[in-house]
Amino acid sequence: MLPTTEIGADTGAVAHWAAGADECGFDAIVLYDHVVGAEHQGRTPPITRDYDERTSFREPFVLLGYLAAVTRTVELMTGVLVLPQRQTALVAKQAAEVSLLSGGRFTLGVGIGWNVVEYDALGMSFGDRGRRLDEQVRLLRMLWADDVVSLDGRFHRIDRVAISPRPDKPIPLVFGGGSATALRRAARLGDGFLFNAPSPEALDLHATLDAQLAGAGRAREGFRVLVQVHACHGEEQLRHSLAPWRGRDVDDVVISTMRNRMIGATADVCDGAEEHLALLRRTREIVREVLGD
Protein backbone atom coordinates (compact mmCIF):
# COMPACT_ATOMS: atom_id res chain seq x y z
CA MET A 1 0.00 0.00 0.00
CA LEU A 2 1.45 3.36 -1.03
CA PRO A 3 2.02 5.26 2.24
CA THR A 4 0.39 8.31 0.70
CA THR A 5 -0.20 10.29 3.87
CA GLU A 6 3.52 10.24 4.69
CA ILE A 7 5.35 10.48 1.34
CA GLY A 8 2.45 11.39 -0.95
CA ALA A 9 3.50 14.98 -1.69
CA ASP A 10 7.04 14.02 -2.73
CA THR A 11 6.88 12.65 -6.28
CA GLY A 12 10.52 11.60 -6.24
CA ALA A 13 9.94 9.60 -3.08
CA VAL A 14 6.82 7.99 -4.56
CA ALA A 15 8.74 6.96 -7.68
CA HIS A 16 11.63 5.62 -5.59
CA TRP A 17 9.24 3.68 -3.36
CA ALA A 18 7.30 2.22 -6.30
CA ALA A 19 10.43 1.16 -8.18
CA GLY A 20 11.79 -0.34 -4.96
CA ALA A 21 8.61 -2.33 -4.33
CA ASP A 22 8.79 -3.63 -7.90
CA GLU A 23 12.45 -4.61 -7.60
CA CYS A 24 11.87 -6.28 -4.22
CA GLY A 25 9.44 -8.71 -5.81
CA PHE A 26 6.18 -7.46 -4.35
CA ASP A 27 3.20 -8.53 -6.43
CA ALA A 28 1.17 -5.32 -6.43
CA ILE A 29 1.15 -1.65 -5.56
CA VAL A 30 -2.15 -0.49 -4.05
CA LEU A 31 -3.43 3.09 -3.74
CA TYR A 32 -6.03 4.60 -1.43
CA ASP A 33 -8.43 7.24 -2.79
CA HIS A 34 -9.65 10.54 -1.38
CA VAL A 35 -10.28 13.57 -3.59
CA VAL A 36 -10.66 16.17 -0.84
CA GLY A 37 -10.06 16.31 2.88
CA ALA A 38 -12.16 18.31 5.28
CA GLU A 39 -11.91 20.13 8.59
CA HIS A 40 -13.44 18.08 11.38
CA GLN A 41 -14.74 20.82 13.65
CA GLY A 42 -18.46 21.56 13.75
CA ARG A 43 -19.57 18.73 11.45
CA THR A 44 -22.97 17.06 11.64
CA PRO A 45 -22.64 14.14 11.35
CA PRO A 46 -19.15 14.25 12.89
CA ILE A 47 -16.10 13.03 10.97
CA THR A 48 -14.56 10.27 13.06
CA ARG A 49 -11.83 9.12 10.68
CA ASP A 50 -8.22 10.25 10.99
CA TYR A 51 -7.93 12.13 7.71
CA ASP A 52 -8.47 15.90 7.56
CA GLU A 53 -7.80 18.88 5.29
CA ARG A 54 -4.02 18.52 5.75
CA THR A 55 -3.77 14.84 4.81
CA SER A 56 -1.95 14.06 1.56
CA PHE A 57 -3.67 11.86 -1.04
CA ARG A 58 -2.51 11.54 -4.65
CA GLU A 59 -5.08 11.24 -7.46
CA PRO A 60 -5.10 7.51 -8.24
CA PHE A 61 -5.55 7.40 -12.01
CA VAL A 62 -3.01 10.11 -12.81
CA LEU A 63 -0.48 8.60 -10.42
CA LEU A 64 -1.05 5.05 -11.68
CA GLY A 65 -0.39 6.24 -15.23
CA TYR A 66 2.92 7.61 -13.96
CA LEU A 67 3.72 4.46 -11.99
CA ALA A 68 3.04 2.36 -15.08
CA ALA A 69 6.12 4.00 -16.58
CA VAL A 70 8.42 3.64 -13.55
CA THR A 71 7.60 0.00 -12.78
CA ARG A 72 8.02 -3.13 -14.90
CA THR A 73 6.08 -6.12 -13.61
CA VAL A 74 4.16 -5.16 -10.48
CA GLU A 75 0.35 -5.08 -10.58
CA LEU A 76 -1.24 -1.64 -10.08
CA MET A 77 -4.44 -1.47 -8.05
CA THR A 78 -6.80 0.92 -6.28
CA GLY A 79 -7.73 -0.21 -2.81
CA VAL A 80 -10.29 1.24 -3.03
CA LEU A 81 -11.56 3.91 -5.40
CA VAL A 82 -14.73 5.56 -4.06
CA LEU A 83 -16.67 4.83 -7.22
CA PRO A 84 -20.14 6.30 -6.50
CA GLN A 85 -18.72 9.79 -6.04
CA ARG A 86 -17.24 9.69 -9.55
CA GLN A 87 -18.73 9.78 -13.06
CA THR A 88 -18.91 6.23 -14.36
CA ALA A 89 -18.04 6.84 -18.01
CA LEU A 90 -15.03 8.92 -17.00
CA VAL A 91 -13.82 6.18 -14.63
CA ALA A 92 -14.22 3.65 -17.45
CA LYS A 93 -12.05 5.85 -19.68
CA GLN A 94 -9.39 6.45 -17.01
CA ALA A 95 -9.23 2.80 -16.01
CA ALA A 96 -8.91 1.71 -19.63
CA GLU A 97 -6.02 4.15 -20.08
CA VAL A 98 -4.14 2.87 -17.01
CA SER A 99 -4.66 -0.71 -18.20
CA LEU A 100 -3.24 0.14 -21.62
CA LEU A 101 -0.30 2.15 -20.24
CA SER A 102 0.63 -0.65 -17.85
CA GLY A 103 0.30 -3.51 -20.33
CA GLY A 104 -2.75 -4.92 -18.58
CA ARG A 105 -1.31 -4.75 -15.05
CA PHE A 106 -4.26 -2.81 -13.62
CA THR A 107 -6.97 -3.99 -11.18
CA LEU A 108 -9.76 -1.63 -10.17
CA GLY A 109 -10.70 -1.92 -6.50
CA VAL A 110 -13.92 -0.09 -5.65
CA GLY A 111 -16.05 0.73 -2.62
CA ILE A 112 -18.72 3.12 -1.43
CA GLY A 113 -16.65 5.30 0.91
CA TRP A 114 -17.66 6.95 4.18
CA ASN A 115 -17.14 10.72 3.83
CA VAL A 116 -20.38 12.60 3.15
CA VAL A 117 -18.42 15.87 2.92
CA GLU A 118 -16.41 14.49 0.01
CA TYR A 119 -19.58 13.38 -1.79
CA ASP A 120 -21.07 16.86 -1.33
CA ALA A 121 -17.90 18.49 -2.69
CA LEU A 122 -18.14 16.35 -5.83
CA GLY A 123 -21.87 16.99 -6.31
CA MET A 124 -22.92 13.37 -5.75
CA SER A 125 -25.59 11.99 -3.42
CA PHE A 126 -24.45 9.96 -0.42
CA GLY A 127 -27.56 8.05 0.64
CA ASP A 128 -28.00 5.96 -2.52
CA ARG A 129 -24.33 5.26 -3.16
CA GLY A 130 -24.64 1.49 -2.74
CA ARG A 131 -27.40 1.16 -5.31
CA ARG A 132 -25.53 3.45 -7.67
CA LEU A 133 -22.39 1.33 -7.33
CA ASP A 134 -24.31 -1.76 -8.49
CA GLU A 135 -25.32 -0.03 -11.71
CA GLN A 136 -21.88 1.50 -12.18
CA VAL A 137 -20.21 -1.91 -12.19
CA ARG A 138 -22.55 -3.11 -14.92
CA LEU A 139 -21.89 0.00 -17.01
CA LEU A 140 -18.12 -0.16 -16.56
CA ARG A 141 -17.99 -3.69 -17.92
CA MET A 142 -20.20 -2.74 -20.86
CA LEU A 143 -18.01 0.25 -21.74
CA TRP A 144 -14.83 -1.83 -21.54
CA ALA A 145 -16.19 -4.65 -23.71
CA ASP A 146 -18.84 -3.43 -26.15
CA ASP A 147 -18.48 -1.52 -29.41
CA VAL A 148 -21.50 0.68 -28.64
CA VAL A 149 -23.27 0.99 -25.29
CA SER A 150 -26.80 2.08 -24.36
CA LEU A 151 -28.26 1.90 -20.87
CA ASP A 152 -31.54 3.22 -19.53
CA GLY A 153 -30.94 2.67 -15.84
CA ARG A 154 -31.89 4.22 -12.55
CA PHE A 155 -28.80 6.43 -12.40
CA HIS A 156 -27.51 6.47 -15.99
CA ARG A 157 -28.99 7.43 -19.36
CA ILE A 158 -26.47 6.28 -21.94
CA ASP A 159 -27.42 6.51 -25.63
CA ARG A 160 -25.16 4.68 -28.09
CA VAL A 161 -21.74 5.67 -26.81
CA ALA A 162 -18.30 4.08 -26.73
CA ILE A 163 -14.87 4.60 -25.27
CA SER A 164 -11.87 4.17 -27.52
CA PRO A 165 -9.33 2.74 -27.10
CA ARG A 166 -10.73 0.03 -24.90
CA PRO A 167 -8.54 -2.17 -22.66
CA ASP A 168 -6.85 -5.11 -24.32
CA LYS A 169 -8.31 -7.51 -21.74
CA PRO A 170 -10.99 -7.36 -19.04
CA ILE A 171 -10.10 -5.19 -16.05
CA PRO A 172 -10.66 -7.12 -12.80
CA LEU A 173 -13.06 -5.46 -10.37
CA VAL A 174 -12.35 -6.08 -6.69
CA PHE A 175 -14.60 -4.74 -3.94
CA GLY A 176 -13.44 -3.61 -0.54
CA GLY A 177 -14.96 -2.99 2.86
CA GLY A 178 -15.78 -4.43 6.22
CA SER A 179 -19.51 -5.10 6.12
CA ALA A 180 -21.72 -8.03 5.20
CA THR A 181 -23.40 -5.84 2.58
CA ALA A 182 -20.07 -5.12 0.89
CA LEU A 183 -19.18 -8.81 0.82
CA ARG A 184 -22.58 -9.76 -0.61
CA ARG A 185 -22.12 -7.17 -3.34
CA ALA A 186 -18.68 -8.57 -4.16
CA ALA A 187 -20.06 -12.11 -4.30
CA ARG A 188 -22.71 -10.99 -6.77
CA LEU A 189 -20.72 -8.64 -8.94
CA GLY A 190 -17.00 -8.74 -8.22
CA ASP A 191 -13.84 -10.59 -9.08
CA GLY A 192 -12.63 -10.45 -5.49
CA PHE A 193 -12.85 -8.79 -2.10
CA LEU A 194 -10.36 -6.80 0.00
CA PHE A 195 -10.90 -7.19 3.76
CA ASN A 196 -9.77 -3.96 5.39
CA ALA A 197 -8.10 -5.69 8.38
CA PRO A 198 -7.50 -9.22 9.73
CA SER A 199 -9.96 -8.57 12.57
CA PRO A 200 -12.36 -10.99 14.30
CA GLU A 201 -15.18 -9.28 12.40
CA ALA A 202 -13.38 -9.89 9.09
CA LEU A 203 -12.86 -13.55 10.05
CA ASP A 204 -16.59 -13.92 10.63
CA LEU A 205 -17.30 -12.32 7.27
CA HIS A 206 -14.74 -14.51 5.52
CA ALA A 207 -16.45 -17.58 6.95
CA THR A 208 -19.60 -16.64 5.01
CA LEU A 209 -17.83 -16.16 1.67
CA ASP A 210 -18.49 -19.58 0.17
CA ALA A 211 -22.18 -19.37 1.08
CA GLN A 212 -22.41 -15.88 -0.39
CA LEU A 213 -20.81 -17.03 -3.64
CA ALA A 214 -23.01 -20.12 -3.81
CA GLY A 215 -26.07 -17.95 -3.29
CA ALA A 216 -24.99 -15.87 -6.25
CA GLY A 217 -24.47 -19.00 -8.37
CA ARG A 218 -20.70 -18.69 -8.34
CA ALA A 219 -17.73 -20.82 -7.31
CA ARG A 220 -14.85 -19.83 -5.04
CA GLU A 221 -12.35 -20.63 -7.79
CA GLY A 222 -11.25 -17.44 -9.49
CA PHE A 223 -12.61 -15.18 -6.75
CA ARG A 224 -9.68 -13.29 -5.25
CA VAL A 225 -9.42 -12.76 -1.49
CA LEU A 226 -7.15 -10.02 -0.15
CA VAL A 227 -6.56 -9.01 3.48
CA GLN A 228 -4.96 -5.72 4.50
CA VAL A 229 -2.58 -5.65 7.48
CA HIS A 230 -1.10 -2.65 9.25
CA ALA A 231 2.61 -2.92 10.00
CA CYS A 232 2.43 0.05 12.38
CA HIS A 233 0.64 -2.10 14.95
CA GLY A 234 3.95 -3.77 15.73
CA GLU A 235 5.19 -7.31 15.11
CA GLU A 236 3.50 -8.95 18.10
CA GLN A 237 0.06 -7.61 17.22
CA LEU A 238 0.60 -8.49 13.55
CA ARG A 239 1.38 -12.12 14.39
CA HIS A 240 -1.58 -12.30 16.74
CA SER A 241 -4.04 -10.90 14.18
CA LEU A 242 -2.75 -13.09 11.33
CA ALA A 243 -2.63 -16.41 13.19
CA PRO A 244 -6.38 -17.17 12.90
CA TRP A 245 -6.09 -16.77 9.10
CA ARG A 246 -3.64 -19.64 8.75
CA GLY A 247 -5.18 -22.30 6.51
CA ARG A 248 -7.94 -20.03 5.25
CA ASP A 249 -8.39 -19.16 1.59
CA VAL A 250 -6.35 -15.96 1.26
CA ASP A 251 -4.68 -15.06 -2.01
CA ASP A 252 -2.95 -11.79 -1.13
CA VAL A 253 -1.94 -9.79 1.93
CA VAL A 254 -1.80 -6.03 1.42
CA ILE A 255 0.73 -4.40 3.75
CA SER A 256 0.24 -0.81 4.90
CA THR A 257 3.16 0.93 6.60
CA MET A 258 1.33 4.18 7.30
CA ARG A 259 0.95 5.34 10.89
CA ASN A 260 -2.71 6.10 11.48
CA ARG A 261 -4.36 6.92 14.81
CA MET A 262 -7.66 5.58 13.51
CA ILE A 263 -6.36 2.00 13.43
CA GLY A 264 -4.43 2.27 16.69
CA ALA A 265 -0.89 2.65 15.42
CA THR A 266 1.81 2.06 18.01
CA ALA A 267 5.02 2.32 16.00
CA ASP A 268 6.73 5.55 15.04
CA VAL A 269 6.18 6.99 11.58
CA CYS A 270 8.67 5.90 8.92
CA ASP A 271 11.10 8.56 7.78
CA GLY A 272 11.13 8.46 3.98
CA ALA A 273 10.72 5.90 1.24
CA GLU A 274 13.62 3.68 2.29
CA GLU A 275 12.25 3.16 5.79
CA HIS A 276 8.82 2.34 4.37
CA LEU A 277 10.40 -0.20 2.03
CA ALA A 278 12.44 -1.72 4.86
CA LEU A 279 9.28 -2.08 6.98
CA LEU A 280 7.47 -3.65 4.01
CA ARG A 281 10.21 -6.26 3.66
CA ARG A 282 10.25 -7.09 7.39
CA THR A 283 6.47 -7.36 7.46
CA ARG A 284 6.44 -9.61 4.40
CA GLU A 285 8.71 -12.06 6.21
CA ILE A 286 6.35 -12.14 9.19
CA VAL A 287 3.37 -12.73 6.91
CA ARG A 288 5.20 -15.60 5.23
CA GLU A 289 6.21 -17.05 8.57
CA VAL A 290 2.66 -16.97 9.94
CA LEU A 291 0.66 -17.80 6.81
CA GLY A 292 3.19 -19.50 4.57
CA ASP A 293 3.98 -18.58 0.98
N, C-alpha and C positions, 0 to 999 in steps of 0.2 A: 504494500500500500504506500503510494507516494505520501511522505510526511508533509503535506501541503501547508499545514499551519505553521510549520517551523522553518522550512526552506522554500516555501512556495513563491516568494517574491524575487528570489535570486535565480534567474534563468540559467546561469552558468552552473550553479549547484544542482539544479534539477537535471540538466543534461548529464552532469558528472554522475549523479546518483543513478539515473536511468541506464546509462552505459555500463556502470558498475554492476547493477543488478543483472543486466543481460550477460555480462562476462562471467559473473559468478554462477551462472547456470540456473537462476530462478526461472520459473516457467511463465510467469505473467507479471505485468505491472498494472496495478489497479488504482483508479482515481476516484476520489469522492467528488460530489457536486453540490455547490451552493453558488447562486448567482449574486445575491446580495446578502450582507449581514445587517443586523439591526440592533439599535440600542435596546437594552432590556428594561430600563426604568419606565414605570407607568403604563405597562402593557396589560390589556385585558383581551383574551386570556394571557397570563404571564408566560414569558419565554423561560423555560427551565433548562434548556440545553446550554452547553458551554460556549458556543460560538456567539460572537457579537460583531459590532460594526468594525472592529479592528482586526478580525481574524482573516488570514490570507487563504483564498481559494482561487486556483487557476481555472480558466474556462476549459472544460474537458475536451471538447472536439478540436479546438484550435491547438491545445497542447498536445493532444494525441497525434495530430498531423505532424507536429514538430518531432515528437518522440519516434514516429515511424521512420524518420530519417536518421536518427542518432542511435537506433537499436537495430539489431540484425535478425534475431530469431524469437525474441520474447513476445508472448501474447500481450495485447493491449486491451484493457477492459475498464468500463465504468462500474463502480461498485458503491452506490448506484446513482444513475442519472434520475433526477426527479422529473419523470416524463410528463405527468399531467399539467405541469406548469409551463410546458413548452409546446410550440406548434408542431403537430405531428409530421406534416409534409416536410418541414424544415429539418426536423430530426432525421427523417428518412434520408434526406439529401446529405446531411453532414455525416451520418453513419456510413453511408455508401462511400463517401469520399475517403474517410479514414480507412475503411476496409481496402479500398483500391490502393491508397498510398502505402499501406503496410503489407501489401501482398496477401491479404486475407487473414491477417493476424488479429483482427478485431472481434471482440465480444461485447455486446451491449447489455449491461446490467441496468435494470430499471426498478423503480419503486415509487411510492406515492408521496414520500416526504412528510414533514411534520410542521413546517414553519408557515403559518398563515400569513405572516407579514411578507414573506417572500412571494407567495402566491398573489397577494394584493399588489405588490410592486410590479409584477409581470402581467397584471390584468386578467388573471385566471381565477376561477372559482375554486374554493377549497373543499366545500362540503360534498361535492360529487366527484371527487378526484379518482376514487376507486373505480366507479362505473366508467369514467372517461378513459382510464388506463386500459380497461378491457377492450374498448373499441379502438384505441390507439394501436394496440398490439396487432390486431387484425389488419388495420390500414397499413402499418409499417411493412408487414410481410407482403401485402399486395403490391405496394409501391416498389419493393425490392425485386419482385419476381415477374410482374405482369407488364406487358407492352403498353397497355392503356388501362387506367383504373377509374371506376366510378363507384361511389358509395353514398347512399342516402341513409345515414345513420342518425343516431340521437344527437351526436356532438359534431358530426362532420357532414358537409355537403360537397362531395367531390364529383365533378362532371368531366369525365374523359380526359384525365391528365396522366402525365408520366414524369419520372425523373430519369435523366440520362447524363452521364453513364450510370448504369446500375452495377451493384457489386458482382464480382465474378462468381461468387458462391454465396449460399445463404448465410446471413449474419446470425449467430446464436443469440438468443434472448434469454438472459438469466434474471430472475426476480430476486429481490432481497427484502429482508425485514425480520421481525421477531414475533409476528402474530399468526394465529391459525388462519385468519382470512388471507394473509399474504401467501402462506404455504398452499392453501387451496387454490388460489389464483395461479400460482406457479404450476401446480399439478395439472390444471386445466389447459394452460396456455403456454407454459414456458419450456425452455430447454434445460433448466436447472434452477437451483435456489441457493442463495448465500445467507447462511445464518450469521447474525451480526455479532455473536459471541458464543463460546462453548459453555453456556450457562445451564443450570438445571431445567429452566424453561425451554431452552433450545433442544435439550435432550428429549424432553417430553414431546415437543413438536416433531422432532426427527423420527420418533417412534411411530408416528401416525403417517409417515410419508408413503409407505407402500399401500396403505389403505386409501389414501387420498388419490394416488395414481391409479389404483384399480378402479376407484369410483369414477374416474375420468376416462376409463377404458384404455389406460396406458400401462406400459411395463416400466420397471425400474431401470432396465438396461437403456443406456443412452441419456438418462436424466442425470445431470451433473450436480453433485452436492459439494458445496464449499462452506467452510467454517472460518470466521475471522477470529484471530487471537490478538491480544494486546500485550506486546513485550514489556510495556512500561509497568505492568503489574508486578514484575519481578519473577525470577525463575521458579521459586517455590510455588507461587500461586499459579503460574502457567502449567507446571506439571500437575498440580492438583485439579485444575479445570479440564485438562486434556485427558486425564486417565480414564474417565468414564466413557470416552469416545473410542477407546481401543477396541478393535474388532467390529466397529460399526462401519456402514458404507459411507465413507468420506473420500472424495476424489482429490480435493485441494484444501490446503490451509492457507489463508490469507493473513500475512503477518503485518500488523501495524506497529510502528515504533514511535508514534506520536504520543506525547504526554498530554493527557486530557483529564481535567478534574471530573468531568461527567462520568467517566468510567472508572474512577477511583485510582488514578495513577499514583504509584509510590516511588518510582525511579525518577532521577533527575532528567531534565530534557537533554537530548543529544545536541552536541555542538558541531553542526555542519554535516555535510553529506557523508563524509568518511565514517563518522561515528554512527550515523544511521545505518550505513552499510554493514559496519562491524556488528551492530546489534542484530540486524537481520540474519547475518551468518550464524551468530551464536544461538539465536532463537530457532533457526532451521534445524540445528543439531539437536536441540531439545525436543522439537516436534518429531524428528525421526526416531529419537531414542524412545519416546513415549508411544508413538503410534506406529512406528515402522515406516519403511519407504513406500 
